[in-house]
Amino acid sequence: MAELFDFNKPPQLPAGWTDALRGAHGPVAVRAHSPSLLNDCLRTAQAGDAQLITLPSHFHDSQVEALVQRHGFALVLAEGEAVPELPTPPAERATGALGLFTSGTSGEPKLAFHRWQRIGAPGRFAGERLPGSRWLMAYSPLSYAGLQVFFAVQAAKGQVLYCDGPTTAPQAIVDADLNVISATPTYWRMLANAWPTDLPTPQLQQATLGGERVDQSTLDLVQRLFSPAKLTHIYASTEVGSAIVVSDGREGFPVHMLERDGRVGLRVRDGQLEVRSPYRMLGYGAADGADDDGDWYRTPDLAEIRDGRVYIVGRSDAVVNVGGAKIPPEEVEAAVNRIPGVRDSRVFLKRSPIIGSLLSAEVALEDGAELAAAELKATLREHLPANWIPQYLVFTSDITLNANGKKSRR
């Protein structure tokens, strides 16, 4: 099912929600399954500079109850439920901010707060460069990346299409005449594989990749299939906001970006990327612990400098230990994905009480492709150390993703 949301229409909220979302009664948490209701909640709270916490729809009831107790939300508004009695306004109004949960790719999600002005700033470019544009919401709407799509389409006074997933998206994209698509590399590969040979591709003004490591094979795939007027990939995170935008069609980013004196600072220390950014979060919720001290935020992303470019090779919290060797799954996946016939892959540890941990991989092939496990391993031996070769392989039609559309690392 597809839903096209128009930012030119005024918010339409259930009875009682508008007053609650203006923030006078304290921090408000929202559970909205409908994209249109979620968008209208965001617009209303933003206009009132209220403190809004967005609860992903996949959070179960007991999880929400625990979060209410942990973080002290004044009120929870849930789609389809009556508005609870509004609490007495606090003596001091809560700081206007948007609270969103991290993806939890490698652990439990944390609640991060951003000022409305900061989190919406990177998307303002769309107001001038892409007025009236029509976007695809390919991220979880409550992820940092999904919210950047929200703010960009709002600035452009455009439209955004929500649909069930990449396998059913092609016809919906064409029917809605979309001209901007921003998605994870995993989503782009799935979309390309699902695109019917007899369906014309849209005239994209912009194609953007982000949310995961971006490799050259995926950049080339998007360029080859969709021929966008502009192709970019972005480095951003819930904690630091948008930090890197690259538009030269190449994996990684130029090393001179580490040396520039701009609003966003970048550096590599001990093999990890550190960022100084005006778009950085205010901090985590009190129950989730303090943010790093100082101007620089040490990201979990591992970085290498090679031939004048900086490459993100994986995440420190996703590295797996096999026989004492520390292996970034993303590096192995990039090698697997370069093999002809492979659409995508996911590398993980398969644990066994008898033989210990085996480096394993799910592999999704392109339609019509044939590839034996022995052939795949033989090809990988030409490019990777022996202990980086997955010992257990399973061929699958779908890669295991988490609720935010990223590859699950747990």
C-alpha positions in Angstrom: 0.0 0.0 0.0 1.3 3.5 -0.9 0.5 6.8 0.7 1.4 10.2 -0.8 1.7 13.0 1.7 1.4 16.6 0.6 3.2 19.3 2.7 1.0 22.0 1.3 -2.0 20.8 3.3 -2.5 22.0 6.9 -2.1 19.5 9.8 -5.2 17.5 10.6 -5.0 15.9 14.1 -7.4 13.9 16.2 -9.5 15.9 18.8 -7.3 17.1 21.7 -4.0 16.3 20.1 -3.2 19.9 19.0 -3.3 21.3 22.5 -1.2 18.4 23.9 1.4 18.8 21.1 1.9 22.5 21.7 4.0 21.5 24.7 2.5 23.5 27.5 1.9 20.3 29.6 5.4 18.9 29.4 7.2 16.4 27.2 4.8 14.5 24.9 5.5 11.1 23.4 3.7 10.0 20.3 3.0 6.5 18.8 1.6 7.1 15.3 1.4 4.2 12.8 0.0 6.4 10.0 2.7 8.5 8.2 0.2 11.4 7.7 -0.6 11.5 11.4 3.1 11.3 12.3 4.0 14.2 9.9 1.2 16.3 11.3 2.4 15.7 14.8 5.9 16.7 13.9 4.7 19.9 12.2 2.5 20.9 15.1 5.2 20.3 17.8 7.8 22.0 15.6 5.6 25.1 15.1 5.1 25.3 18.9 8.7 24.6 19.8 7.5 21.8 22.0 9.4 18.8 23.4 8.2 15.8 21.4 9.5 12.2 21.7 8.7 10.0 18.8 8.1 6.3 19.6 8.7 3.8 16.8 5.6 1.8 15.9 7.5 -1.5 16.4 8.0 -0.7 20.1 5.7 -3.1 22.0 3.4 -1.9 24.9 5.6 -3.1 27.7 8.6 -1.4 26.1 6.7 1.8 25.9 5.6 1.5 29.5 9.2 1.0 30.6 10.3 4.0 28.6 7.6 6.2 30.2 8.9 5.3 33.6 12.5 5.6 32.6 12.3 9.0 30.9 9.4 10.6 32.6 7.2 11.6 29.7 4.4 13.8 30.8 2.0 12.3 28.2 1.7 9.6 25.6 -0.5 10.0 22.6 -1.3 6.8 20.8 -3.1 6.6 17.4 -6.6 5.1 17.8 -6.7 5.7 21.6 -8.4 8.5 23.5 -6.3 11.4 24.7 -5.3 10.9 28.3 -6.2 13.6 30.9 -3.7 16.5 30.3 -1.4 16.9 33.3 -1.0 20.1 35.2 1.4 22.4 33.3 4.9 22.4 34.9 6.3 25.6 36.5 8.9 25.7 33.8 8.2 24.8 30.2 10.4 22.0 28.7 13.1 22.9 26.3 11.8 22.8 22.7 13.4 19.6 21.2 12.7 16.5 19.2 13.6 13.2 20.9 14.3 10.2 18.6 15.7 6.8 19.3 19.0 5.6 17.8 18.7 2.6 15.5 20.1 0.1 18.0 22.0 -1.6 15.2 24.5 -3.0 17.6 22.8 -2.5 21.0 19.8 -1.1 22.8 18.3 2.1 21.3 19.1 5.4 23.1 16.9 8.5 23.3 18.7 11.4 21.6 17.4 15.0 21.7 17.9 17.6 19.0 16.8 21.2 18.9 14.2 21.7 16.1 16.3 24.4 14.5 19.4 22.3 14.3 17.9 19.0 13.2 15.9 20.7 10.4 18.8 22.9 9.1 20.4 20.3 6.7 17.1 19.9 4.8 16.6 23.6 4.1 18.6 23.3 0.8 15.6 21.7 -0.8 13.5 24.9 -0.5 15.7 26.6 -3.1 17.2 23.7 -5.1 14.3 21.3 -5.2 11.1 23.3 -4.8 7.9 21.2 -5.2 10.0 18.0 -5.3 8.4 14.5 -4.8 10.4 12.2 -2.6 10.4 8.5 -1.6 10.5 7.7 2.1 12.7 4.7 2.0 14.0 5.1 5.6 12.2 4.4 8.8 10.3 7.7 9.2 11.6 8.1 12.8 15.3 7.5 12.0 17.6 10.5 11.7 17.7 9.9 7.9 14.0 9.6 7.7 13.5 12.9 9.5 15.9 14.6 7.2 13.6 13.6 4.3 10.7 15.0 6.3 12.4 18.4 6.8 13.7 18.5 3.2 10.2 17.9 1.7 8.7 20.4 4.2 11.2 23.0 3.1 10.5 22.2 -0.6 6.7 22.3 0.0 6.6 19.1 -1.8 5.2 15.6 -1.5 6.6 12.3 0.0 5.6 8.8 -0.9 5.4 6.1 1.7 5.2 2.5 0.5 5.6 -1.0 1.9 9.1 -1.7 0.7 11.5 -1.9 -2.3 9.9 -5.0 -3.8 6.6 -3.2 -4.4 8.0 0.4 -4.8 8.8 0.6 -8.5 5.3 1.0 -9.9 4.4 3.4 -7.0 7.5 5.5 -7.8 6.5 5.8 -11.4 2.8 6.4 -10.6 3.7 9.3 -8.2 6.3 10.7 -10.7 9.0 10.9 -8.0 12.1 12.9 -8.7 14.2 12.4 -5.5 15.1 9.2 -3.8 17.2 8.9 -0.7 17.8 5.4 0.7 20.3 3.1 2.3 22.7 1.2 0.0 20.8 -2.0 1.0 17.5 -0.5 -0.1 18.9 0.8 -3.4 20.2 -2.7 -4.3 16.9 -4.3 -3.4 15.1 -1.6 -5.5 17.3 -2.2 -8.5 16.7 -5.9 -8.3 12.9 -5.4 -8.1 12.7 -3.0 -11.0 10.9 -4.6 -13.9 12.7 -4.5 -17.2 9.7 -3.1 -19.0 9.1 -0.3 -16.5 10.8 3.0 -17.3 13.0 4.5 -14.6 12.0 8.0 -13.3 13.9 11.2 -14.2 15.6 11.8 -10.9 16.8 15.2 -10.0 18.7 13.7 -7.1 19.7 10.2 -5.8 21.2 10.0 -2.3 22.7 7.1 -0.4 23.2 7.1 3.4 22.5 5.3 6.7 25.1 2.6 6.0 28.5 2.2 4.5 28.4 3.3 0.9 30.5 1.2 -1.5 31.5 1.9 -5.1 29.5 -1.0 -6.6 26.3 0.5 -5.2 27.1 4.0 -6.4 27.8 2.6 -9.9 24.6 0.6 -9.8 22.5 3.6 -9.0 24.2 5.7 -11.7 23.8 3.0 -14.3 20.2 2.2 -13.7 18.7 5.6 -12.7 21.1 8.2 -14.3 20.2 10.9 -11.7 21.1 14.5 -12.4 22.9 14.5 -9.1 24.2 11.5 -7.2 25.4 12.0 -3.6 26.2 10.0 -0.6 25.9 11.3 3.0 27.6 10.5 6.3 25.3 11.3 9.2 24.2 9.8 12.5 21.6 10.4 15.2 24.3 11.8 17.5 26.3 14.2 15.2 23.7 15.0 12.6 24.7 15.5 8.9 28.5 15.7 8.6 29.7 14.7 5.1 28.1 15.2 1.6 30.0 13.7 -1.4 29.0 14.3 -5.0 31.9 13.0 -7.1 30.5 9.5 -7.6 33.3 7.8 -5.7 33.3 5.8 -2.5 34.7 7.6 0.6 35.5 11.3 0.7 38.5 13.4 -0.2 41.2 13.7 2.5 41.2 17.5 2.2 37.8 17.4 4.0 39.7 16.5 7.1 41.7 19.7 6.9 39.1 22.2 6.0 38.1 25.0 8.4 34.4 24.9 8.1 31.2 24.5 10.2 31.7 20.8 10.3 35.1 19.4 11.5 36.4 15.9 10.7 39.4 14.0 11.9 40.6 10.5 12.2 42.1 9.5 15.6 43.3 5.9 16.3 41.4 4.6 13.3 38.0 6.1 14.2 36.2 9.1 12.7 35.6 12.1 15.0 33.2 14.9 14.1 32.6 18.4 15.3 29.3 19.6 14.1 26.7 22.4 14.7 24.0 19.8 14.0 25.0 17.6 16.9 22.4 16.5 19.3 21.7 18.3 22.6 22.4 15.0 24.4 20.9 11.7 25.4 17.9 11.4 27.7 19.0 11.5 31.3 18.4 7.8 31.7 20.7 6.9 28.8 23.9 8.6 30.2 25.9 11.6 29.2 27.2 12.5 25.8 31.0 12.8 25.2 32.6 15.9 26.7 34.1 18.5 24.4 33.5 19.7 20.9 34.5 16.5 19.2 32.3 13.4 19.1 34.0 10.1 18.7 31.9 8.1 16.3 31.9 4.3 16.3 32.9 4.3 12.6 36.3 2.9 11.6 38.1 5.0 9.0 41.2 4.4 6.8 43.1 6.9 4.6 44.2 5.5 1.3 45.3 7.3 -1.9 44.0 10.7 -0.9 40.6 9.5 0.3 39.1 8.6 3.6 37.0 5.3 3.7 34.6 4.2 6.3 35.3 0.5 6.6 32.9 -0.5 9.4 31.8 0.2 13.0 33.8 -0.5 16.0 30.7 -1.9 17.8 30.0 -4.3 14.9 33.5 -5.8 14.6 33.4 -9.6 15.2 36.2 -11.6 16.8 37.1 -14.9 15.1 40.0 -16.8 16.5 41.5 -13.6 17.9 41.2 -11.7 14.5 39.0 -8.6 14.6 37.0 -8.5 11.4 34.7 -5.6 10.2 31.6 -7.3 8.6 31.1 -4.4 6.2 34.5 -5.0 4.6 33.7 -8.6 4.0 30.2 -7.7 2.6 31.8 -5.1 0.2 34.0 -7.9 -1.2 31.1 -10.3 -1.5 28.9 -7.7 -3.2 31.6 -7.0 -5.9 31.2 -10.6 -7.1 29.2 -10.7 -10.3 25.7 -12.1 -9.7 25.6 -11.0 -6.0 22.9 -8.4 -5.1 23.7 -8.0 -1.4 25.0 -9.8 1.6 25.1 -9.7 5.4 28.0 -11.0 7.4 27.6 -12.1 11.0 28.7 -14.6 13.6 27.0 -18.0 13.8 27.5 -19.3 17.3 27.8 -23.0 18.1 28.4 -24.6 21.5 30.5 -27.3 19.9 32.7 -25.4 17.3 32.5 -21.9 18.7 31.8 -18.9 16.4 31.8 -19.2 12.6 32.1 -16.2 10.3 28.9 -16.6 8.3 27.1 -14.8 5.5 23.6 -14.4 4.0 23.9 -13.9 0.2 21.1 -12.7 -2.0 21.7 -13.2 -5.7 20.4 -11.2 -8.6 17.4 -12.6 -10.4 18.6 -15.4 -12.7 22.1 -15.6 -11.3 23.7 -18.9 -10.3 26.7 -19.0 -7.9 27.9 -22.0 -5.9 29.3 -21.5 -2.4 32.6 -23.0 -3.4 32.9 -20.6 -6.3 32.1 -17.6 -4.1 34.7 -18.6 -1.5 37.3 -19.1 -4.2 36.7 -15.6 -5.5 36.9 -14.1 -2.0 40.3 -15.8 -1.4 41.7 -13.6 -4.1 40.8 -10.4 -2.2 40.6 -11.2 1.5 42.7 -12.9 4.2 41.9 -16.5 4.7 40.3 -16.0 8.1 38.0 -13.3 6.6 36.3 -15.8 4.4 32.8 -16.8 5.6 32.8 -20.5 6.5 29.0 -20.8 6.6 27.0 -19.5 3.7 23.3 -19.4 3.1 21.7 -18.2 -0.1 18.5 -16.2 0.5 16.0 -14.0 -1.3 16.0 -11.4 1.5 18.7 -9.9 3.7 17.8 -9.7 7.4 17.1 -6.1 8.3 16.2 -4.3 11.5 13.2 -2.0 12.0 15.1 0.9 10.6 15.9 -0.8 7.3 19.5 -1.4 8.1 21.3 -4.8 8.3 20.9 -6.3 11.7 24.3 -6.7 13.5 22.9 -8.7 16.4 
